[in-house]
Amino acid sequence: MPASKQTAMQGDAQRAPSVILDITNVSKRFGGLQALSEVSLQIRQGQIYGLIGPNGAGKTTFFNVITGLYQPDTGSFQLAGKSYSPSAPHAVAKAGIARTFQNIRLFGEMSVLENVMVGCHVRTHQTLIGAVLRHKAARVEEQSIRERSLALLHFVGIAGFAERTARHLSYGDQRRLEIARALATEPKLLALDEPAAGMNATEKLALRELLVKIRDSGKTILLIEHDVKLMLGLCDRITVLDYGKPIAEGTPAEIKRNPAVIEAYLGAAA
């Protein structure tokens, strides 16, 4: 191979975004139901990666497996080049995956700021004794957590509600708060389970702008969403599941014209 061509190929490899999540042959059975069957995907740094399919296709099961809520029957899991075991949600969060749920799960009686600070505590270094006794190092770290939490509220656009009780936020702002709390864990991958569910058109537009902002800040997003139009206009790549099996993977343009996807899922919506 000519040296110039080899150098160009090496340059392309160096510029290619690194793989953040590498999932291989994940399967999950519930009794007689094969919910997932040898699902594999790769998500690269800085992508918004979509997972779509009909109801019952296995999307949420896949989310629950990779985030430690369900134990897989088979499969290998790598996050940022390191193997991880989805043994429990707290272990997965520590490894670097943060998720939200279709049903909003906030601490409703706590303030907006306190909800985000809870997420920051995944990365704290001080001991419980130090926090109780108010050691100087614990106080400094707590102030740092507070400042970072406020910065995240600014980032998602709800800093003006920092002292408001979380349950008093509008529906769209509660979604933003959930995302801010997930970002507070400093994730390598942000996994969002139907964040647009229940939103009106204006709220969906604002959500889309926020997710692009998160992606452009260098974060990587894995997204489940039933709004096909939103997914096709937002995602960099998409995998389509049907009956627990992947039937297509590619760019939104490729997915939109894939005959198997049109037949199984998109239909006239494409």
Accessible surface in RSA format (square Angstrom, percent):
REM  Atomic radii and reference values for relative SASA: ProtOr
REM  Chains: A
REM  Algorithm: Lee & Richards
REM  Probe-radius: 1.40
REM  Slices: 20
REM RES _ NUM      All-atoms   Total-Side   Main-Chain    Non-polar    All polar
REM                ABS   REL    ABS   REL    ABS   REL    ABS   REL    ABS   REL
RES MET A   1   146.71  76.0  69.25  45.8  77.46 184.4  75.33  64.0  71.37  94.6
RES PRO A   2    89.32  65.1  76.58  69.8  12.74  46.3  88.56  73.1   0.76   4.7
RES ALA A   3    78.86  72.5  68.15 105.2  10.71  24.4  70.39  99.1   8.47  22.4
RES SER A   4    88.30  74.6  71.26  95.1  17.04  39.3  56.58 120.5  31.72  44.4
RES LYS A   5   121.86  59.4 116.49  71.5   5.37  12.8  64.48  58.0  57.37  61.1
RES GLN A   6    86.15  48.2  86.13  62.9   0.02   0.0  14.18  30.2  71.97  54.6
RES THR A   7    88.62  63.0  86.37  87.6   2.25   5.4  62.99  84.6  25.63  38.7
RES ALA A   8    56.57  52.0  45.36  70.0  11.21  25.5  56.20  79.1   0.37   1.0
RES MET A   9   100.69  52.1  94.36  62.4   6.33  15.1  92.22  78.4   8.47  11.2
RES GLN A  10    95.52  53.4  91.42  66.8   4.10   9.8  33.77  71.9  61.76  46.8
RES GLY A  11    15.78  19.5   0.00   N/A  15.78  19.5  15.16  41.6   0.63   1.4
RES ASP A  12    81.56  57.1  74.73  74.4   6.83  16.2  28.81  67.8  52.75  52.6
RES ALA A  13    71.89  66.1  49.82  76.9  22.07  50.2  57.95  81.6  13.94  36.9
RES GLN A  14   153.01  85.6 117.35  85.8  35.66  84.9  47.04 100.1 105.97  80.4
RES ARG A  15   174.34  73.2 145.85  74.3  28.49  67.8  79.73 109.0  94.60  57.3
RES ALA A  16    50.76  46.7  33.38  51.5  17.38  39.5  39.14  55.1  11.62  30.8
RES PRO A  17    68.42  49.9  57.94  52.8  10.47  38.1  67.97  56.1   0.45   2.8
RES SER A  18    71.59  60.5  59.59  79.5  12.00  27.6  50.99 108.6  20.60  28.9
RES VAL A  19    38.86  25.6  28.29  25.6  10.57  25.5  28.29  24.6  10.57  28.7
RES ILE A  20    11.85   6.7  11.28   8.4   0.56   1.4  11.28   8.1   0.56   1.5
RES LEU A  21     0.00   0.0   0.00   0.0   0.00   0.0   0.00   0.0   0.00   0.0
RES ASP A  22    36.03  25.2  34.35  34.2   1.68   4.0   4.20   9.9  31.83  31.7
RES ILE A  23     1.43   0.8   0.00   0.0   1.43   3.4   0.00   0.0   1.43   3.9
RES THR A  24    55.69  39.6  54.95  55.7   0.74   1.8  38.28  51.4  17.41  26.3
RES ASN A  25    73.97  51.0  73.96  71.5   0.01   0.0  13.41  32.3  60.57  58.5
RES VAL A  26     0.00   0.0   0.00   0.0   0.00   0.0   0.00   0.0   0.00   0.0
RES SER A  27    13.33  11.3  13.33  17.8   0.00   0.0   8.19  17.4   5.14   7.2
RES LYS A  28    28.28  13.8  28.28  17.4   0.00   0.0   0.61   0.6  27.66  29.5
RES ARG A  29   117.12  49.2 104.89  53.5  12.23  29.1  35.29  48.2  81.83  49.6
RES PHE A  30    80.86  40.5  69.06  42.8  11.80  30.7  74.07  44.9   6.79  19.4
RES GLY A  31    66.04  81.4   0.00   N/A  66.04  81.4  46.39 127.3  19.65  44.0
RES GLY A  32    78.20  96.4   0.00   N/A  78.20  96.4  38.41 105.4  39.79  89.1
RES LEU A  33   116.22  64.7 112.04  80.2   4.18  10.5 114.98  80.8   1.24   3.3
RES GLN A  34    60.66  33.9  49.23  36.0  11.43  27.2  33.71  71.8  26.95  20.4
RES ALA A  35    12.00  11.0   5.15   7.9   6.85  15.6  10.62  15.0   1.37   3.6
RES LEU A  36     0.00   0.0   0.00   0.0   0.00   0.0   0.00   0.0   0.00   0.0
RES SER A  37    26.81  22.7  23.82  31.8   2.98   6.9   0.90   1.9  25.91  36.3
RES GLU A  38   114.86  65.9 105.30  79.7   9.56  22.8  20.21  39.1  94.64  77.3
RES VAL A  39     0.00   0.0   0.00   0.0   0.00   0.0   0.00   0.0   0.00   0.0
RES SER A  40    48.30  40.8  35.22  47.0  13.08  30.1  31.66  67.4  16.64  23.3
RES LEU A  41     9.65   5.4   0.00   0.0   9.65  24.3   9.19   6.5   0.46   1.2
RES GLN A  42    88.08  49.3  77.21  56.4  10.88  25.9  24.10  51.3  63.98  48.5
RES ILE A  43     0.00   0.0   0.00   0.0   0.00   0.0   0.00   0.0   0.00   0.0
RES ARG A  44    85.20  35.8  85.20  43.4   0.00   0.0  17.23  23.5  67.97  41.2
RES GLN A  45    69.84  39.1  63.01  46.0   6.83  16.3  30.98  66.0  38.86  29.5
RES GLY A  46    20.51  25.3   0.00   N/A  20.51  25.3  12.56  34.5   7.95  17.8
RES GLN A  47    27.68  15.5  27.62  20.2   0.06   0.1  10.09  21.5  17.60  13.3
RES ILE A  48     0.00   0.0   0.00   0.0   0.00   0.0   0.00   0.0   0.00   0.0
RES TYR A  49     0.43   0.2   0.43   0.2   0.00   0.0   0.00   0.0   0.43   0.5
RES GLY A  50     0.00   0.0   0.00   N/A   0.00   0.0   0.00   0.0   0.00   0.0
RES LEU A  51     0.00   0.0   0.00   0.0   0.00   0.0   0.00   0.0   0.00   0.0
RES ILE A  52     0.26   0.1   0.11   0.1   0.15   0.4   0.26   0.2   0.00   0.0
RES GLY A  53     0.00   0.0   0.00   N/A   0.00   0.0   0.00   0.0   0.00   0.0
RES PRO A  54    33.13  24.1  29.60  27.0   3.53  12.8  33.13  27.3   0.00   0.0
RES ASN A  55   131.62  90.8 103.40  99.9  28.22  68.0  34.64  83.4  96.98  93.7
RES GLY A  56    76.76  94.7   0.00   N/A  76.76  94.7  42.32 116.1  34.44  77.1
RES ALA A  57     1.71   1.6   0.04   0.1   1.68   3.8   1.56   2.2   0.15   0.4
RES GLY A  58     9.38  11.6   0.00   N/A   9.38  11.6   7.28  20.0   2.10   4.7
RES LYS A  59    12.58   6.1  10.88   6.7   1.70   4.0   4.72   4.2   7.86   8.4
RES THR A  60    57.54  40.9  54.95  55.7   2.59   6.2  42.61  57.2  14.93  22.6
RES THR A  61    20.74  14.8  19.29  19.6   1.45   3.5   0.28   0.4  20.46  30.9
RES PHE A  62     0.00   0.0   0.00   0.0   0.00   0.0   0.00   0.0   0.00   0.0
RES PHE A  63     0.00   0.0   0.00   0.0   0.00   0.0   0.00   0.0   0.00   0.0
RES ASN A  64    14.04   9.7  14.04  13.6   0.00   0.0   0.00   0.0  14.04  13.6
RES VAL A  65     0.00   0.0   0.00   0.0   0.00   0.0   0.00   0.0   0.00   0.0
RES ILE A  66     0.00   0.0   0.00   0.0   0.00   0.0   0.00   0.0   0.00   0.0
RES THR A  67     5.13   3.6   3.73   3.8   1.40   3.3   3.73   5.0   1.40   2.1
RES GLY A  68     4.35   5.4   0.00   N/A   4.35   5.4   0.00   0.0   4.35   9.7
RES LEU A  69    77.74  43.3  50.50  36.1  27.24  68.5  52.30  36.7  25.44  68.5
RES TYR A  70    77.95  36.4  74.61  42.5   3.34   8.7  38.02  28.6  39.93  49.2
RES GLN A  71    88.95  49.7  85.00  62.1   3.96   9.4  60.38 128.5  28.57  21.7
RES PRO A  72    33.94  24.7  14.66  13.4  19.27  70.1  14.66  12.1  19.27 119.8
RES ASP A  73    81.57  57.1  49.20  49.0  32.38  76.6  27.16  63.9  54.42  54.3
RES THR A  74    75.94  54.0  66.73  67.7   9.21  21.9  72.90  97.9   3.04   4.6
RES GLY A  75    36.18  44.6   0.00   N/A  36.18  44.6   4.45  12.2  31.74  71.1
RES SER A  76    60.53  51.2  55.22  73.7   5.31  12.2  46.92  99.9  13.61  19.1
RES PHE A  77    13.09   6.5   7.95   4.9   5.14  13.4   7.95   4.8   5.14  14.7
RES GLN A  78    69.97  39.1  69.66  50.9   0.31   0.7  11.62  24.7  58.35  44.3
RES LEU A  79     6.30   3.5   3.29   2.4   3.01   7.6   3.29   2.3   3.01   8.1
RES ALA A  80    39.92  36.7  17.16  26.5  22.76  51.8  22.13  31.2  17.79  47.1
RES GLY A  81    58.69  72.4   0.00   N/A  58.69  72.4  31.06  85.2  27.63  61.9
RES LYS A  82   159.76  77.9 155.66  95.5   4.10   9.8 101.91  91.7  57.85  61.6
RES SER A  83    91.97  77.7  63.99  85.4  27.98  64.4  39.18  83.4  52.79  74.0
RES TYR A  84    25.57  11.9  10.19   5.8  15.38  40.0  19.34  14.5   6.23   7.7
RES SER A  85    76.94  65.0  63.05  84.1  13.88  32.0  43.20  92.0  33.74  47.3
RES PRO A  86     7.00   5.1   6.92   6.3   0.08   0.3   7.00   5.8   0.00   0.0
RES SER A  87    62.57  52.9  45.60  60.9  16.97  39.1  31.51  67.1  31.06  43.5
RES ALA A  88    23.89  22.0  23.28  35.9   0.61   1.4  23.89  33.6   0.00   0.0
RES PRO A  89    65.44  47.7  60.56  55.2   4.88  17.7  61.33  50.6   4.10  25.5
RES HIS A  90   142.73  78.0 130.99  91.0  11.74  30.0  98.64 101.7  44.09  51.3
RES ALA A  91    34.69  31.9  25.99  40.1   8.70  19.8  29.21  41.1   5.48  14.5
RES VAL A  92     2.07   1.4   1.73   1.6   0.34   0.8   2.07   1.8   0.00   0.0
RES ALA A  93    23.38  21.5  22.21  34.3   1.16   2.6  22.35  31.5   1.02   2.7
RES LYS A  94   150.90  73.6 142.50  87.4   8.40  20.0  85.01  76.5  65.88  70.2
RES ALA A  95    34.18  31.4  15.39  23.8  18.79  42.7  27.56  38.8   6.61  17.5
RES GLY A  96     0.27   0.3   0.00   N/A   0.27   0.3   0.27   0.7   0.00   0.0
RES ILE A  97     4.81   2.7   0.00   0.0   4.81  11.6   0.31   0.2   4.50  12.2
RES ALA A  98     5.92   5.4   1.99   3.1   3.93   8.9   5.92   8.3   0.00   0.0
RES ARG A  99    37.64  15.8  17.23   8.8  20.40  48.6  16.29  22.3  21.34  12.9
RES THR A 100     6.13   4.4   3.95   4.0   2.18   5.2   5.10   6.9   1.03   1.6
RES PHE A 101    41.42  20.7  41.42  25.7   0.00   0.0  41.42  25.1   0.00   0.0
RES GLN A 102    79.28  44.3  74.87  54.7   4.41  10.5  10.53  22.4  68.76  52.1
RES ASN A 103   108.10  74.5 103.42  99.9   4.68  11.3  25.81  62.1  82.29  79.5
RES ILE A 104    44.07  25.1  16.17  12.0  27.90  67.3  16.17  11.6  27.90  75.7
RES ARG A 105   132.94  55.8 122.58  62.5  10.36  24.7  47.67  65.1  85.27  51.7
RES LEU A 106    34.03  19.0   6.00   4.3  28.03  70.5   7.16   5.0  26.87  72.3
RES PHE A 107    96.93  48.5  92.41  57.2   4.52  11.8  96.93  58.8   0.00   0.0
RES GLY A 108    23.86  29.4   0.00   N/A  23.86  29.4  15.56  42.7   8.30  18.6
RES GLU A 109   129.42  74.3 103.59  78.4  25.83  61.5  66.56 128.7  62.86  51.3
RES MET A 110    60.48  31.3  58.53  38.7   1.95   4.6  43.86  37.3  16.62  22.0
RES SER A 111    17.19  14.5  13.59  18.1   3.61   8.3  12.74  27.1   4.46   6.2
RES VAL A 112     0.00   0.0   0.00   0.0   0.00   0.0   0.00   0.0   0.00   0.0
RES LEU A 113     2.81   1.6   2.81   2.0   0.00   0.0   2.81   2.0   0.00   0.0
RES GLU A 114    79.41  45.6  78.38  59.3   1.03   2.5  22.36  43.2  57.06  46.6
RES ASN A 115     0.00   0.0   0.00   0.0   0.00   0.0   0.00   0.0   0.00   0.0
RES VAL A 116     0.00   0.0   0.00   0.0   0.00   0.0   0.00   0.0   0.00   0.0
RES MET A 117    23.24  12.0  23.24  15.4   0.00   0.0  20.18  17.2   3.06   4.1
RES VAL A 118    57.78  38.0  52.88  47.9   4.89  11.8  53.61  46.6   4.16  11.3
RES GLY A 119     4.90   6.0   0.00   N/A   4.90   6.0   4.90  13.5   0.00   0.0
RES CYS A 120     7.50   5.7   4.10   4.6   3.41   8.0   4.51  11.4   2.99   3.2
RES HIS A 121    81.21  44.4  69.09  48.0  12.12  31.0  49.29  50.8  31.92  37.1
RES VAL A 122    63.51  41.8  35.91  32.5  27.60  66.5  44.14  38.4  19.38  52.6
RES ARG A 123    66.11  27.8  53.15  27.1  12.96  30.9  34.58  47.3  31.53  19.1
RES THR A 124    43.83  31.2  21.11  21.4  22.72  54.2   6.98   9.4  36.85  55.7
RES HIS A 125   156.59  85.6 126.30  87.8  30.28  77.5  87.99  90.7  68.60  79.8
RES GLN A 126    70.77  39.6  49.45  36.1  21.31  50.7   7.64  16.3  63.12  47.9
RES THR A 127    91.68  65.2  83.04  84.2   8.64  20.6  80.47 108.1  11.22  17.0
RES LEU A 128   144.29  80.4 130.73  93.5  13.56  34.1 135.51  95.2   8.77  23.6
RES ILE A 129   118.60  67.5 116.85  87.1   1.75   4.2 118.44  85.3   0.17   0.4
RES GLY A 130     2.56   3.2   0.00   N/A   2.56   3.2   2.31   6.4   0.24   0.5
RES ALA A 131    46.79  43.0  40.70  62.8   6.09  13.9  41.15  57.9   5.64  14.9
RES VAL A 132   103.80  68.3  79.95  72.4  23.86  57.5  87.22  75.8  16.59  45.0
RES LEU A 133   111.91  62.3  87.83  62.8  24.08  60.5  91.94  64.6  19.96  53.7
RES ARG A 134   122.39  51.4 118.32  60.3   4.07   9.7  53.52  73.1  68.87  41.7
RES HIS A 135    91.16  49.8  86.13  59.9   5.04  12.9  61.28  63.2  29.88  34.8
RES LYS A 136   151.17  73.7 144.64  88.7   6.54  15.6  86.98  78.3  64.19  68.4
RES ALA A 137    52.85  48.6  41.38  63.9  11.47  26.1  48.06  67.7   4.79  12.7
RES ALA A 138     6.44   5.9   2.88   4.4   3.56   8.1   3.41   4.8   3.03   8.0
RES ARG A 139   110.57  46.4 105.20  53.6   5.36  12.8  34.15  46.7  76.42  46.3
RES VAL A 140    90.77  59.7  85.63  77.5   5.14  12.4  89.41  77.7   1.36   3.7
RES GLU A 141    31.45  18.1  27.93  21.1   3.52   8.4  20.65  39.9  10.80   8.8
RES GLU A 142    59.54  34.2  58.91  44.6   0.63   1.5  23.87  46.2  35.67  29.1
RES GLN A 143    91.04  50.9  88.38  64.6   2.66   6.3  39.67  84.4  51.38  39.0
RES SER A 144    61.84  52.3  57.75  77.1   4.10   9.4  22.55  48.0  39.29  55.0
RES ILE A 145    13.61   7.7  11.84   8.8   1.78   4.3  13.61   9.8   0.00   0.0
RES ARG A 146    94.93  39.9  94.93  48.4   0.00   0.0  18.10  24.7  76.84  46.6
RES GLU A 147    99.43  57.1  92.79  70.2   6.63  15.8  35.58  68.8  63.84  52.1
RES ARG A 148    78.88  33.1  73.05  37.2   5.83  13.9  46.24  63.2  32.65  19.8
RES SER A 149     0.00   0.0   0.00   0.0   0.00   0.0   0.00   0.0   0.00   0.0
RES LEU A 150    58.08  32.3  58.08  41.6   0.00   0.0  58.08  40.8   0.00   0.0
RES ALA A 151    57.78  53.1  47.28  73.0  10.51  23.9  52.51  73.9   5.27  14.0
RES LEU A 152    21.64  12.1  21.41  15.3   0.23   0.6  21.64  15.2   0.00   0.0
RES LEU A 153     0.00   0.0   0.00   0.0   0.00   0.0   0.00   0.0   0.00   0.0
RES HIS A 154   126.44  69.1 111.31  77.4  15.13  38.7  69.53  71.7  56.91  66.2
RES PHE A 155    53.27  26.7  45.27  28.0   8.00  20.8  51.03  30.9   2.24   6.4
RES VAL A 156     0.76   0.5   0.00   0.0   0.76   1.8   0.76   0.7   0.00   0.0
RES GLY A 157    58.12  71.7   0.00   N/A  58.12  71.7  28.61  78.5  29.51  66.1
RES ILE A 158     2.69   1.5   1.09   0.8   1.60   3.9   2.69   1.9   0.00   0.0
RES ALA A 159    21.15  19.4   9.80  15.1  11.35  25.8   9.95  14.0  11.19  29.7
RES GLY A 160    80.65  99.5   0.00   N/A  80.65  99.5  41.75 114.6  38.89  87.1
RES PHE A 161    63.32  31.7  61.03  37.8   2.29   5.9  63.32  38.4   0.00   0.0
RES ALA A 162     9.03   8.3   8.15  12.6   0.88   2.0   8.15  11.5   0.88   2.3
RES GLU A 163   122.57  70.4  98.92  74.8  23.65  56.3  66.17 128.0  56.40  46.0
RES ARG A 164   107.61  45.2  96.61  49.2  11.00  26.2  24.35  33.3  83.26  50.5
RES THR A 165    37.72  26.8  34.65  35.1   3.07   7.3   2.47   3.3  35.25  53.3
RES ALA A 166     0.05   0.0   0.05   0.1   0.00   0.0   0.05   0.1   0.00   0.0
RES ARG A 167   130.51  54.8 109.31  55.7  21.21  50.5  37.21  50.9  93.30  56.5
RES HIS A 168   104.16  56.9  81.35  56.5  22.81  58.4  63.13  65.1  41.03  47.7
RES LEU A 169     9.29   5.2   0.39   0.3   8.89  22.4   0.64   0.4   8.65  23.3
RES SER A 170    63.81  53.9  46.78  62.4  17.03  39.2  51.49 109.6  12.32  17.3
RES TYR A 171    85.08  39.7  76.13  43.3   8.96  23.3  69.19  52.0  15.90  19.6
RES GLY A 172     8.48  10.5   0.00   N/A   8.48  10.5   7.36  20.2   1.11   2.5
RES ASP A 173    29.95  21.0  29.82  29.7   0.12   0.3   0.19   0.4  29.76  29.7
RES GLN A 174    32.04  17.9  32.04  23.4   0.00   0.0   0.05   0.1  32.00  24.3
RES ARG A 175     5.19   2.2   4.85   2.5   0.33   0.8   2.89   4.0   2.29   1.4
RES ARG A 176    45.94  19.3  45.94  23.4   0.00   0.0   5.80   7.9  40.14  24.3
RES LEU A 177     0.00   0.0   0.00   0.0   0.00   0.0   0.00   0.0   0.00   0.0
RES GLU A 178     5.93   3.4   4.37   3.3   1.57   3.7   1.84   3.6   4.09   3.3
RES ILE A 179     2.32   1.3   2.32   1.7   0.00   0.0   2.32   1.7   0.00   0.0
RES ALA A 180     0.00   0.0   0.00   0.0   0.00   0.0   0.00   0.0   0.00   0.0
RES ARG A 181    42.97  18.0  42.83  21.8   0.13   0.3  10.38  14.2  32.59  19.7
RES ALA A 182     7.87   7.2   1.94   3.0   5.93  13.5   7.49  10.5   0.38   1.0
RES LEU A 183     6.47   3.6   6.08   4.3   0.39   1.0   6.08   4.3   0.39   1.1
RES ALA A 184     0.36   0.3   0.00   0.0   0.36   0.8   0.00   0.0   0.36   1.0
RES THR A 185    14.13  10.0  14.13  14.3   0.00   0.0  13.21  17.7   0.92   1.4
RES GLU A 186    83.30  47.8  71.69  54.2  11.61  27.6  17.02  32.9  66.27  54.1
RES PRO A 187     3.34   2.4   0.00   0.0   3.34  12.1   0.27   0.2   3.07  19.1
RES LYS A 188    95.06  46.4  83.93  51.5  11.13  26.5  58.22  52.4  36.85  39.2
RES LEU A 189     0.37   0.2   0.00   0.0   0.37   0.9   0.37   0.3   0.00   0.0
RES LEU A 190     0.86   0.5   0.25   0.2   0.61   1.5   0.25   0.2   0.61   1.6
RES ALA A 191     0.00   0.0   0.00   0.0   0.00   0.0   0.00   0.0   0.00   0.0
RES LEU A 192     0.00   0.0   0.00   0.0   0.00   0.0   0.00   0.0   0.00   0.0
RES ASP A 193     3.80   2.7   3.79   3.8   0.01   0.0   0.00   0.0   3.80   3.8
RES GLU A 194    11.96   6.9  11.96   9.1   0.00   0.0   0.00   0.0  11.96   9.8
RES PRO A 195     2.36   1.7   2.36   2.2   0.00   0.0   2.36   2.0   0.00   0.0
RES ALA A 196     0.75   0.7   0.00   0.0   0.75   1.7   0.00   0.0   0.75   2.0
RES ALA A 197    23.98  22.0  15.36  23.7   8.62  19.6  23.98  33.8   0.00   0.0
RES GLY A 198    74.43  91.8   0.00   N/A  74.43  91.8  37.33 102.4  37.10  83.1
RES MET A 199    18.54   9.6   3.70   2.5  14.84  35.3   4.19   3.6  14.35  19.0
RES ASN A 200    87.08  60.1  76.27  73.7  10.81  26.0  43.42 104.5  43.66  42.2
RES ALA A 201    85.04  78.2  68.31 105.4  16.73  38.1  72.67 102.3  12.37  32.8
RES THR A 202   106.32  75.6 100.65 102.0   5.66  13.5  67.63  90.8  38.69  58.5
RES GLU A 203    43.86  25.2  39.80  30.1   4.06   9.7  20.47  39.6  23.39  19.1
RES LYS A 204    58.76  28.7  58.29  35.8   0.48   1.1  21.64  19.5  37.12  39.5
RES LEU A 205   106.05  59.1 101.23  72.4   4.82  12.1 105.42  74.0   0.63   1.7
RES ALA A 206    29.15  26.8  27.20  42.0   1.94   4.4  28.38  40.0   0.77   2.0
RES LEU A 207     4.11   2.3   1.80   1.3   2.30   5.8   3.52   2.5   0.59   1.6
RES ARG A 208    82.78  34.8  82.75  42.2   0.03   0.1  16.86  23.0  65.92  40.0
RES GLU A 209   104.98  60.3  96.09  72.7   8.89  21.2  39.56  76.5  65.41  53.4
RES LEU A 210     6.43   3.6   2.75   2.0   3.67   9.2   5.97   4.2   0.46   1.2
RES LEU A 211     0.25   0.1   0.25   0.2   0.00   0.0   0.25   0.2   0.00   0.0
RES VAL A 212    35.45  23.3  35.45  32.1   0.00   0.0  35.45  30.8   0.00   0.0
RES LYS A 213    95.08  46.4  88.45  54.3   6.63  15.8  62.23  56.0  32.85  35.0
RES ILE A 214     0.34   0.2   0.34   0.3   0.00   0.0   0.34   0.2   0.00   0.0
RES ARG A 215    54.77  23.0  51.32  26.2   3.45   8.2  14.87  20.3  39.90  24.2
RES ASP A 216   101.62  71.2  65.33  65.0  36.29  85.8  32.30  76.0  69.32  69.1
RES SER A 217    69.64  58.9  25.89  34.6  43.75 100.8  34.40  73.3  35.24  49.4
RES GLY A 218    34.60  42.7   0.00   N/A  34.60  42.7  29.41  80.7   5.18  11.6
RES LYS A 219    59.47  29.0  58.27  35.7   1.20   2.9  37.35  33.6  22.12  23.6
RES THR A 220     0.43   0.3   0.10   0.1   0.33   0.8   0.00   0.0   0.43   0.6
RES ILE A 221     0.00   0.0   0.00   0.0   0.00   0.0   0.00   0.0   0.00   0.0
RES LEU A 222     0.00   0.0   0.00   0.0   0.00   0.0   0.00   0.0   0.00   0.0
RES LEU A 223     0.52   0.3   0.52   0.4   0.00   0.0   0.52   0.4   0.00   0.0
RES ILE A 224     0.10   0.1   0.10   0.1   0.00   0.0   0.10   0.1   0.00   0.0
RES GLU A 225     6.07   3.5   5.76   4.4   0.30   0.7   0.03   0.1   6.04   4.9
RES HIS A 226    70.87  38.7  58.69  40.8  12.19  31.2  40.02  41.2  30.85  35.9
RES ASP A 227    34.00  23.8  23.88  23.8  10.12  23.9  14.42  33.9  19.58  19.5
RES VAL A 228    22.02  14.5  18.39  16.6   3.63   8.7  18.43  16.0   3.59   9.7
RES LYS A 229   180.55  88.1 169.65 104.1  10.90  25.9 116.22 104.6  64.33  68.5
RES LEU A 230    18.19  10.1  11.11   7.9   7.08  17.8  17.64  12.4   0.55   1.5
RES MET A 231     0.21   0.1   0.21   0.1   0.00   0.0   0.21   0.2   0.00   0.0
RES LEU A 232    30.23  16.8  17.99  12.9  12.24  30.8  18.28  12.8  11.95  32.2
RES GLY A 233    44.54  54.9   0.00   N/A  44.54  54.9  30.70  84.3  13.84  31.0
RES LEU A 234     9.29   5.2   0.13   0.1   9.15  23.0   1.46   1.0   7.83  21.1
RES CYS A 235     9.13   6.9   0.00   0.0   9.13  21.5   0.02   0.1   9.11   9.8
RES ASP A 236    51.98  36.4  40.17  40.0  11.81  27.9  18.18  42.8  33.80  33.7
RES ARG A 237    74.39  31.2  74.39  37.9   0.00   0.0  19.42  26.5  54.97  33.3
RES ILE A 238     0.00   0.0   0.00   0.0   0.00   0.0   0.00   0.0   0.00   0.0
RES THR A 239     1.14   0.8   1.14   1.2   0.00   0.0   0.75   1.0   0.39   0.6
RES VAL A 240     0.01   0.0   0.01   0.0   0.00   0.0   0.01   0.0   0.00   0.0
RES LEU A 241     0.00   0.0   0.00   0.0   0.00   0.0   0.00   0.0   0.00   0.0
RES ASP A 242    27.94  19.6  24.86  24.7   3.08   7.3   0.68   1.6  27.26  27.2
RES TYR A 243   182.09  85.0 168.62  95.9  13.47  35.0 125.73  94.5  56.37  69.5
RES GLY A 244     0.73   0.9   0.00   N/A   0.73   0.9   0.02   0.1   0.72   1.6
RES LYS A 245   115.70  56.4 115.70  71.0   0.00   0.0  58.09  52.3  57.61  61.4
RES PRO A 246    54.24  39.5  33.42  30.5  20.83  75.7  33.49  27.7  20.75 129.0
RES ILE A 247    57.78  32.9  31.77  23.7  26.02  62.7  39.88  28.7  17.90  48.6
RES ALA A 248    13.98  12.9   1.13   1.7  12.86  29.2  12.56  17.7   1.42   3.8
RES GLU A 249    84.36  48.4  55.71  42.1  28.65  68.2  33.99  65.7  50.37  41.1
RES GLY A 250     0.10   0.1   0.00   N/A   0.10   0.1   0.10   0.3   0.00   0.0
RES THR A 251    46.07  32.8  46.07  46.7   0.00   0.0  42.33  56.9   3.74   5.6
RES PRO A 252    23.09  16.8  22.41  20.4   0.69   2.5  22.84  18.9   0.25   1.6
RES ALA A 253    59.61  54.8  48.95  75.5  10.66  24.3  55.50  78.2   4.11  10.9
RES GLU A 254    77.49  44.5  73.06  55.3   4.42  10.5  25.07  48.5  52.42  42.8
RES ILE A 255     1.59   0.9   1.59   1.2   0.00   0.0   1.59   1.1   0.00   0.0
RES LYS A 256    98.39  48.0  95.69  58.7   2.69   6.4  38.91  35.0  59.48  63.4
RES ARG A 257   160.79  67.5 145.13  74.0  15.66  37.3  66.07  90.3  94.72  57.4
RES ASN A 258    42.67  29.4  39.15  37.8   3.52   8.5   3.80   9.1  38.88  37.6
RES PRO A 259   106.07  77.3  98.57  89.9   7.50  27.3 102.26  84.4   3.81  23.7
RES ALA A 260    48.07  44.2  39.16  60.4   8.91  20.3  44.74  63.0   3.33   8.8
RES VAL A 261     0.00   0.0   0.00   0.0   0.00   0.0   0.00   0.0   0.00   0.0
RES ILE A 262    64.09  36.5  61.49  45.8   2.60   6.3  61.49  44.3   2.60   7.0
RES GLU A 263   158.79  91.2 124.25  94.0  34.54  82.2  51.14  98.9 107.64  87.9
RES ALA A 264    35.86  33.0   8.95  13.8  26.91  61.2  18.07  25.4  17.79  47.1
RES TYR A 265    48.05  22.4  21.51  12.2  26.54  69.1  23.44  17.6  24.62  30.3
RES LEU A 266     5.05   2.8   0.00   0.0   5.05  12.7   0.14   0.1   4.91  13.2
RES GLY A 267    36.34  44.8   0.00   N/A  36.34  44.8  30.03  82.4   6.32  14.1
RES ALA A 268   114.76 105.5  68.94 106.4  45.82 104.2  81.42 114.7  33.34  88.3
RES ALA A 269    72.68  66.8  33.11  51.1  39.57  90.0  46.10  64.9  26.58  70.4
RES ALA A 270    41.59  38.2   8.90  13.7  32.69  74.4  25.87  36.4  15.72  41.6
END  Absolute sums over single chains surface
CHAIN  1 A    13398.3      10701.6       2696.8       7615.4       5782.9
END  Absolute sums over all chains
TOTAL         13398.3      10701.6       2696.8       7615.4       5782.9
